[in-house]
């Protein structure tokens, strides 16, 4: 009975269906669990649609959302358990989840409210630093704070993907709110300086970058995952080997981080391109919501959520094809994982 965008739920269902098929192919023992997470995610979608009567009211609680988001990130930083090479998981008894998946929703809600409140101040330059013009430091505090958290996640959790995702969302949303490219330049410089410092100071960061630059130096060791991913994509060709006729299980954690490589091998360039086109349609519709939103806050919120999905797809696909260092985040709605599935269905519910 809601007059939301009619494309969101069918696109999410199609992507989830592709994910279910691939999980059944790659890890049959996890199929029932993935189906359960999708069912819970659909419930979360409907709760978000029914429960949020007035999206504009969410801006009244922006500082609560900000505290919840930063709190979840700090929980992951302090209590994170090393699984798959990065400490982004928290285990409480039988429950295992990734706080960063839910933190991104709270951070987007906070940034939408905060930036909307200070939109005029952000658009008026106050100080000039060489070629870059910026407002007073207190107005860009969220950018600097989330940059600091991203650097901690990068170093302490070894989680490049989440660090890039959160900082990227902040930079893009600040640009949407202000229309100033100087914020993008400032943000990129901050992240570049932080990354260079981490590369010089921490061996595990150097290893990640070296694997990206030359995986063939250690194809059976540290670079095994990315090398096998490249072999899988290369052997898939145009039409793929056919479902169940490839060898994607040579890739460690193929059902989570590298599910796109499995799609590329067994469904080929055509199948991989079809999945990317589905994401492009989804992101286009999300930004369309942002452009046609009735108020500045809802426009910022929709733009932030669209950016979150778009950046996540870009980062994981870019890592799998060796466009940039491997990030270790999930492919939204397709990869196996309860935290990712549920948080993305909530995101879609808010957009709807």
PyMOL commands that set and color helices and strands:
alter all, ss='L'
color gray80, all
select helices_A, chain A and resi 7-26+28-51+55-79+99-117+119-123+137-157+160-178+181-201+203-213+215-218+224-236+248-250+259-266+268-292+296-320+338-351
alter helices_A, ss='H'
color red, helices_A
select strands_A, chain A and resi 81-83+86-92+95-97+127-129+132-134
alter strands_A, ss='S'
color yellow, strands_A
deselect
rebuild
show_as cartoon
